[in-house]
């Protein structure tokens, strides 16, 4: 655990040096939320105020943009030779990867707080009780953790940091093809099946329902299943890829 926290502290210090990438991951979700709410929100009908509808999806969008930094930083470590130095100091592989993931979770929490604060300023009014807040926070944290480990695996799978930066295009697509920004029923029939059966939709519906006090149905179980499955697969894949790259 101490090695993990040391590695996480190192990753956060490196993030401060990459100020442009850090600001992008923090501010881009806020700008996208303002873009949709202020420019497009009047033309999009969801049965409620658009800011109320879209904020849960933007919170999940933060996880994708924040995790992209993890993919790049892992790839930079593998390409720069620092991992060999860590191994000569008897630092376990699990601590190196867990440090990157812990730093990713910390960055994502900061981004989430920023987005949520701006959302409240422009009219988002959740009315959940304590169980709803805890449930929404738990699902969001699990989603962030799954995306962070998936980003670490992606950074290990590619050869260069430039290729690792492509992770953002993969994760940024999923919220748009989900119920994060518009109801699935309004989409063309050929994409509804995909939008209904991918991880972002049940996670969004769960967080939205818990924060607004509306029925969530089976969405929490689907969200937990998706996030748990992605997390387990990403952890196993990361361990295998790290061993393969350092053998």
KOLNUPA-37878 format. One record per residue (C-alpha): residue number from 1; residue in three letters; y, x, z. Coordinates in Angstrom, 3 decimals, decimal comma, always signed. Layout:
! residues N
+-----+------+----------+----------+----------+
! seq ! type !       yy !       xx !       zz !
+-----+------+----------+----------+----------+
! NUM !  ALA !        Y !        X !        Z !
...
+-----+------+----------+----------+----------+
END
This chain:
! residues 247
+-----+------+----------+----------+----------+
! seq ! type !       yy !       xx !       zz !
+-----+------+----------+----------+----------+
!   1 !  UNK !   +0,000 !   +0,000 !   +0,000 !
!   2 !  UNK !   +2,431 !   +2,814 !   +0,827 !
!   3 !  UNK !   +1,758 !   +4,446 !   -2,568 !
!   4 !  UNK !   +2,415 !   +1,109 !   -4,269 !
!   5 !  UNK !   +5,767 !   +0,666 !   -2,523 !
!   6 !  UNK !   +6,781 !   +4,230 !   -3,397 !
!   7 !  UNK !   +5,899 !   +3,606 !   -7,047 !
!   8 !  UNK !   +7,765 !   +0,291 !   -6,989 !
!   9 !  UNK !  +10,851 !   +1,975 !   -5,531 !
!  10 !  UNK !  +10,670 !   +4,579 !   -8,286 !
!  11 !  UNK !  +10,478 !   +1,869 !  -10,970 !
!  12 !  UNK !  +13,491 !   +0,048 !   -9,530 !
!  13 !  UNK !  +15,513 !   +3,267 !   -9,513 !
!  14 !  UNK !  +14,573 !   +3,845 !  -13,145 !
!  15 !  UNK !  +15,674 !   +0,286 !  -13,942 !
!  16 !  UNK !  +19,152 !   +1,067 !  -12,631 !
!  17 !  UNK !  +19,368 !   +3,930 !  -15,111 !
!  18 !  UNK !  +18,462 !   +1,594 !  -17,986 !
!  19 !  UNK !  +21,454 !   -0,608 !  -17,298 !
!  20 !  UNK !  +21,610 !   -2,198 !  -20,747 !
!  21 !  UNK !  +17,993 !   -3,384 !  -20,631 !
!  22 !  UNK !  +18,363 !   -4,546 !  -17,021 !
!  23 !  UNK !  +21,494 !   -6,572 !  -17,780 !
!  24 !  UNK !  +19,791 !   -8,102 !  -20,811 !
!  25 !  UNK !  +16,834 !   -9,291 !  -18,758 !
!  26 !  UNK !  +19,172 !  -10,683 !  -16,082 !
!  27 !  UNK !  +21,872 !  -12,261 !  -18,223 !
!  28 !  UNK !  +20,090 !  -13,386 !  -21,385 !
!  29 !  UNK !  +18,288 !  -16,324 !  -19,714 !
!  30 !  UNK !  +21,623 !  -17,442 !  -18,219 !
!  31 !  UNK !  +23,326 !  -17,257 !  -21,606 !
!  32 !  UNK !  +20,492 !  -19,177 !  -23,268 !
!  33 !  UNK !  +20,707 !  -21,877 !  -20,606 !
!  34 !  UNK !  +24,463 !  -22,204 !  -21,114 !
!  35 !  UNK !  +23,939 !  -22,283 !  -24,881 !
!  36 !  UNK !  +21,422 !  -25,112 !  -24,741 !
!  37 !  UNK !  +23,205 !  -27,125 !  -22,051 !
!  38 !  UNK !  +26,789 !  -26,765 !  -23,238 !
!  39 !  UNK !  +26,339 !  -26,692 !  -27,022 !
!  40 !  UNK !  +23,080 !  -28,530 !  -27,772 !
!  41 !  UNK !  +22,560 !  -30,630 !  -24,659 !
!  42 !  UNK !  +24,682 !  -33,538 !  -25,864 !
!  43 !  UNK !  +22,485 !  -33,985 !  -28,923 !
!  44 !  UNK !  +19,133 !  -33,696 !  -27,126 !
!  45 !  UNK !  +17,859 !  -36,843 !  -25,403 !
!  46 !  UNK !  +15,260 !  -36,361 !  -22,679 !
!  47 !  UNK !  +15,830 !  -39,452 !  -20,535 !
!  48 !  UNK !  +17,870 !  -37,504 !  -17,987 !
!  49 !  UNK !  +20,742 !  -35,033 !  -17,919 !
!  50 !  UNK !  +19,759 !  -32,132 !  -20,103 !
!  51 !  UNK !  +20,625 !  -29,502 !  -17,483 !
!  52 !  UNK !  +18,185 !  -31,231 !  -15,133 !
!  53 !  UNK !  +15,485 !  -31,154 !  -17,789 !
!  54 !  UNK !  +15,913 !  -27,605 !  -19,072 !
!  55 !  UNK !  +16,364 !  -25,491 !  -15,912 !
!  56 !  UNK !  +12,636 !  -25,329 !  -14,946 !
!  57 !  UNK !  +11,814 !  -24,014 !  -18,414 !
!  58 !  UNK !  +14,586 !  -21,415 !  -18,266 !
!  59 !  UNK !  +13,200 !  -20,174 !  -14,942 !
!  60 !  UNK !   +9,905 !  -19,473 !  -16,710 !
!  61 !  UNK !  +11,753 !  -17,894 !  -19,620 !
!  62 !  UNK !  +13,176 !  -15,377 !  -17,127 !
!  63 !  UNK !   +9,659 !  -14,182 !  -16,368 !
!  64 !  UNK !   +9,058 !  -13,283 !  -19,991 !
!  65 !  UNK !  +12,265 !  -11,346 !  -20,456 !
!  66 !  UNK !  +11,850 !   -9,578 !  -17,130 !
!  67 !  UNK !   +8,258 !   -8,622 !  -17,890 !
!  68 !  UNK !   +9,297 !   -6,976 !  -21,162 !
!  69 !  UNK !  +10,896 !   -4,174 !  -19,110 !
!  70 !  UNK !   +7,531 !   -3,619 !  -17,439 !
!  71 !  UNK !   +5,751 !   -3,183 !  -20,760 !
!  72 !  UNK !   +8,300 !   -0,589 !  -21,857 !
!  73 !  UNK !   +8,318 !   +1,327 !  -18,561 !
!  74 !  UNK !   +4,508 !   +1,506 !  -18,421 !
!  75 !  UNK !   +4,406 !   +2,768 !  -22,005 !
!  76 !  UNK !   +7,086 !   +5,366 !  -21,238 !
!  77 !  UNK !   +5,072 !   +6,665 !  -18,290 !
!  78 !  UNK !   +1,937 !   +6,953 !  -20,395 !
!  79 !  UNK !   +3,749 !   +8,696 !  -23,253 !
!  80 !  UNK !   +5,853 !  +11,004 !  -21,068 !
!  81 !  UNK !   +3,053 !  +12,691 !  -19,139 !
!  82 !  UNK !   +4,260 !  +11,664 !  -15,684 !
!  83 !  UNK !   +0,954 !   +9,909 !  -15,015 !
!  84 !  UNK !   -0,894 !  +13,251 !  -15,188 !
!  85 !  UNK !   +1,449 !  +14,601 !  -12,506 !
!  86 !  UNK !   +0,812 !  +11,563 !  -10,317 !
!  87 !  UNK !   -2,933 !  +12,029 !  -10,687 !
!  88 !  UNK !   -2,620 !  +15,685 !   -9,652 !
!  89 !  UNK !   -1,039 !  +14,393 !   -6,419 !
!  90 !  UNK !   -3,973 !  +12,064 !   -5,826 !
!  91 !  UNK !   -1,998 !   +8,876 !   -6,515 !
!  92 !  UNK !   -4,427 !   +6,100 !   -7,343 !
!  93 !  UNK !   -4,203 !   +4,347 !  -10,697 !
!  94 !  UNK !   -4,007 !   +0,999 !   -8,942 !
!  95 !  UNK !   -0,869 !   +2,122 !   -7,083 !
!  96 !  UNK !   +0,845 !   +3,253 !  -10,291 !
!  97 !  UNK !   +0,279 !   -0,054 !  -12,055 !
!  98 !  UNK !   +0,895 !   -2,164 !   -8,952 !
!  99 !  UNK !   +4,197 !   -0,348 !   -8,459 !
! 100 !  UNK !   +5,331 !   -1,380 !  -11,935 !
! 101 !  UNK !   +4,257 !   -4,963 !  -11,295 !
! 102 !  UNK !   +5,938 !   -5,104 !   -7,880 !
! 103 !  UNK !   +9,193 !   -3,866 !   -9,404 !
! 104 !  UNK !   +8,840 !   -6,470 !  -12,159 !
! 105 !  UNK !   +8,411 !   -9,251 !   -9,598 !
! 106 !  UNK !  +11,504 !   -8,036 !   -7,714 !
! 107 !  UNK !  +13,590 !   -7,999 !  -10,907 !
! 108 !  UNK !  +12,347 !  -11,447 !  -11,855 !
! 109 !  UNK !  +13,199 !  -12,877 !   -8,452 !
! 110 !  UNK !  +16,752 !  -11,548 !   -8,830 !
! 111 !  UNK !  +16,994 !  -13,082 !  -12,308 !
! 112 !  UNK !  +15,600 !  -16,395 !  -11,043 !
! 113 !  UNK !  +18,148 !  -16,552 !   -8,232 !
! 114 !  UNK !  +20,953 !  -15,822 !  -10,712 !
! 115 !  UNK !  +19,802 !  -18,504 !  -13,153 !
! 116 !  UNK !  +19,317 !  -21,041 !  -10,378 !
! 117 !  UNK !  +22,772 !  -20,342 !   -8,975 !
! 118 !  UNK !  +24,462 !  -20,792 !  -12,357 !
! 119 !  UNK !  +22,391 !  -23,929 !  -12,989 !
! 120 !  UNK !  +23,667 !  -25,488 !   -9,757 !
! 121 !  UNK !  +27,236 !  -24,651 !  -10,777 !
! 122 !  UNK !  +26,866 !  -26,541 !  -14,081 !
! 123 !  UNK !  +25,262 !  -29,613 !  -12,566 !
! 124 !  UNK !  +21,603 !  -29,040 !  -11,697 !
! 125 !  UNK !  +20,782 !  -31,077 !   -8,610 !
! 126 !  UNK !  +17,191 !  -30,779 !   -7,352 !
! 127 !  UNK !  +16,164 !  -33,178 !   -4,611 !
! 128 !  UNK !  +12,815 !  -31,861 !   -3,457 !
! 129 !  UNK !  +11,512 !  -31,737 !   +0,089 !
! 130 !  UNK !  +10,161 !  -28,599 !   +1,703 !
! 131 !  UNK !   +6,634 !  -29,041 !   +0,243 !
! 132 !  UNK !   +8,124 !  -29,447 !   -3,230 !
! 133 !  UNK !  +10,240 !  -26,309 !   -2,895 !
! 134 !  UNK !   +7,294 !  -24,283 !   -1,620 !
! 135 !  UNK !   +5,001 !  -25,584 !   -4,354 !
! 136 !  UNK !   +7,518 !  -24,868 !   -7,130 !
! 137 !  UNK !   +8,194 !  -21,385 !   -5,754 !
! 138 !  UNK !   +4,452 !  -20,683 !   -5,539 !
! 139 !  UNK !   +3,767 !  -21,711 !   -9,142 !
! 140 !  UNK !   +6,778 !  -19,751 !  -10,376 !
! 141 !  UNK !   +5,746 !  -16,637 !   -8,429 !
! 142 !  UNK !   +2,192 !  -16,850 !   -9,751 !
! 143 !  UNK !   +3,505 !  -17,189 !  -13,312 !
! 144 !  UNK !   +5,790 !  -14,173 !  -12,821 !
! 145 !  UNK !   +2,900 !  -12,138 !  -11,399 !
! 146 !  UNK !   +0,618 !  -13,074 !  -14,310 !
! 147 !  UNK !   +3,284 !  -12,189 !  -16,910 !
! 148 !  UNK !   +4,024 !   -8,878 !  -15,167 !
! 149 !  UNK !   +0,381 !   -7,791 !  -15,173 !
! 150 !  UNK !   +0,044 !   -8,943 !  -18,780 !
! 151 !  UNK !   +3,095 !   -6,837 !  -19,664 !
! 152 !  UNK !   +1,530 !   -3,830 !  -17,934 !
! 153 !  UNK !   -1,628 !   -4,295 !  -19,992 !
! 154 !  UNK !   +0,435 !   -4,557 !  -23,178 !
! 155 !  UNK !   +2,292 !   -1,357 !  -22,301 !
! 156 !  UNK !   -1,039 !   +0,427 !  -21,870 !
! 157 !  UNK !   -2,451 !   -0,963 !  -25,112 !
! 158 !  UNK !   +0,331 !   +0,303 !  -27,401 !
! 159 !  UNK !   +1,149 !   +3,918 !  -28,145 !
! 160 !  UNK !   +4,959 !   +3,981 !  -28,004 !
! 161 !  UNK !   +7,712 !   +2,380 !  -25,902 !
! 162 !  UNK !   +9,204 !   +0,993 !  -29,105 !
! 163 !  UNK !   +6,011 !   -0,933 !  -29,772 !
! 164 !  UNK !   +5,899 !   -2,070 !  -26,140 !
! 165 !  UNK !   +9,319 !   -3,673 !  -26,532 !
! 166 !  UNK !   +7,661 !   -6,115 !  -28,938 !
! 167 !  UNK !   +6,116 !   -7,838 !  -25,925 !
! 168 !  UNK !   +9,292 !   -9,854 !  -25,566 !
! 169 !  UNK !   +8,705 !  -11,550 !  -28,923 !
! 170 !  UNK !   +5,258 !  -12,665 !  -27,790 !
! 171 !  UNK !   +6,269 !  -14,151 !  -24,441 !
! 172 !  UNK !   +9,638 !  -15,494 !  -25,622 !
! 173 !  UNK !   +7,933 !  -17,724 !  -28,198 !
! 174 !  UNK !   +5,796 !  -19,645 !  -25,717 !
! 175 !  UNK !   +8,605 !  -21,480 !  -23,845 !
! 176 !  UNK !  +10,120 !  -22,720 !  -27,108 !
! 177 !  UNK !   +6,780 !  -24,162 !  -28,239 !
! 178 !  UNK !   +6,328 !  -26,063 !  -24,974 !
! 179 !  UNK !   +7,989 !  -28,820 !  -22,974 !
! 180 !  UNK !  +10,530 !  -26,345 !  -21,571 !
! 181 !  UNK !  +13,384 !  -27,326 !  -23,885 !
! 182 !  UNK !  +12,336 !  -30,621 !  -25,489 !
! 183 !  UNK !   +9,569 !  -33,155 !  -24,794 !
! 184 !  UNK !   +6,328 !  -32,376 !  -26,595 !
! 185 !  UNK !   +6,274 !  -35,914 !  -28,043 !
! 186 !  UNK !   +9,362 !  -35,131 !  -30,142 !
! 187 !  UNK !   +7,692 !  -32,190 !  -31,904 !
! 188 !  UNK !   +5,942 !  -32,335 !  -35,294 !
! 189 !  UNK !   +2,328 !  -33,437 !  -34,990 !
! 190 !  UNK !   +0,928 !  -30,108 !  -36,187 !
! 191 !  UNK !   +2,368 !  -28,212 !  -33,188 !
! 192 !  UNK !   +1,881 !  -30,780 !  -30,424 !
! 193 !  UNK !   -1,683 !  -29,652 !  -29,746 !
! 194 !  UNK !   -0,600 !  -26,072 !  -29,194 !
! 195 !  UNK !   +2,447 !  -27,089 !  -27,133 !
! 196 !  UNK !   +0,308 !  -29,273 !  -24,869 !
! 197 !  UNK !   -2,433 !  -26,703 !  -24,329 !
! 198 !  UNK !   -0,648 !  -23,474 !  -23,469 !
! 199 !  UNK !   +0,356 !  -22,091 !  -20,058 !
! 200 !  UNK !   +4,104 !  -22,728 !  -20,129 !
! 201 !  UNK !   +3,882 !  -26,509 !  -20,529 !
! 202 !  UNK !   +1,882 !  -27,311 !  -17,349 !
! 203 !  UNK !   +3,870 !  -24,717 !  -15,383 !
! 204 !  UNK !   +7,140 !  -26,276 !  -16,553 !
! 205 !  UNK !   +5,981 !  -29,815 !  -15,844 !
! 206 !  UNK !   +4,806 !  -28,774 !  -12,378 !
! 207 !  UNK !   +8,053 !  -27,055 !  -11,400 !
! 208 !  UNK !  +10,146 !  -29,851 !  -12,914 !
! 209 !  UNK !   +8,196 !  -32,552 !  -11,113 !
! 210 !  UNK !   +8,197 !  -30,763 !   -7,756 !
! 211 !  UNK !  +11,914 !  -29,987 !   -7,842 !
! 212 !  UNK !  +12,924 !  -33,464 !   -9,015 !
! 213 !  UNK !  +10,417 !  -35,434 !   -6,978 !
! 214 !  UNK !   +8,670 !  -36,989 !   -9,983 !
! 215 !  UNK !   +4,885 !  -37,366 !  -10,520 !
! 216 !  UNK !   +3,147 !  -34,191 !  -11,663 !
! 217 !  UNK !   -0,349 !  -35,529 !  -12,443 !
! 218 !  UNK !   -2,841 !  -32,803 !  -13,255 !
! 219 !  UNK !   -0,151 !  -30,276 !  -14,263 !
! 220 !  UNK !   -0,392 !  -28,184 !  -11,045 !
! 221 !  UNK !   -4,124 !  -27,621 !  -11,485 !
! 222 !  UNK !   -3,680 !  -26,732 !  -15,147 !
! 223 !  UNK !   -0,837 !  -24,364 !  -14,294 !
! 224 !  UNK !   -2,856 !  -22,671 !  -11,566 !
! 225 !  UNK !   -5,849 !  -22,372 !  -13,882 !
! 226 !  UNK !   -3,803 !  -20,821 !  -16,696 !
! 227 !  UNK !   -1,892 !  -18,430 !  -14,448 !
! 228 !  UNK !   -4,967 !  -17,442 !  -12,448 !
! 229 !  UNK !   -6,982 !  -16,815 !  -15,598 !
! 230 !  UNK !   -4,228 !  -14,750 !  -17,240 !
! 231 !  UNK !   -3,728 !  -12,769 !  -14,024 !
! 232 !  UNK !   -7,415 !  -11,971 !  -13,597 !
! 233 !  UNK !   -7,817 !  -10,988 !  -17,253 !
! 234 !  UNK !   -4,663 !   -8,861 !  -17,236 !
! 235 !  UNK !   -5,650 !   -6,976 !  -14,057 !
! 236 !  UNK !   -9,122 !   -6,185 !  -15,419 !
! 237 !  UNK !   -7,743 !   -5,228 !  -18,827 !
! 238 !  UNK !   -5,056 !   -3,018 !  -17,285 !
! 239 !  UNK !   -7,613 !   -1,118 !  -15,228 !
! 240 !  UNK !   -9,860 !   -0,587 !  -18,243 !
! 241 !  UNK !   -6,997 !   +0,513 !  -20,505 !
! 242 !  UNK !   -5,611 !   +2,901 !  -17,885 !
! 243 !  UNK !   -9,017 !   +4,538 !  -17,441 !
! 244 !  UNK !   -9,430 !   +4,811 !  -21,184 !
! 245 !  UNK !   -5,961 !   +6,314 !  -21,712 !
! 246 !  UNK !   -6,350 !   +8,884 !  -18,917 !
! 247 !  UNK !   -9,996 !   +9,841 !  -19,483 !
+-----+------+----------+----------+----------+
END
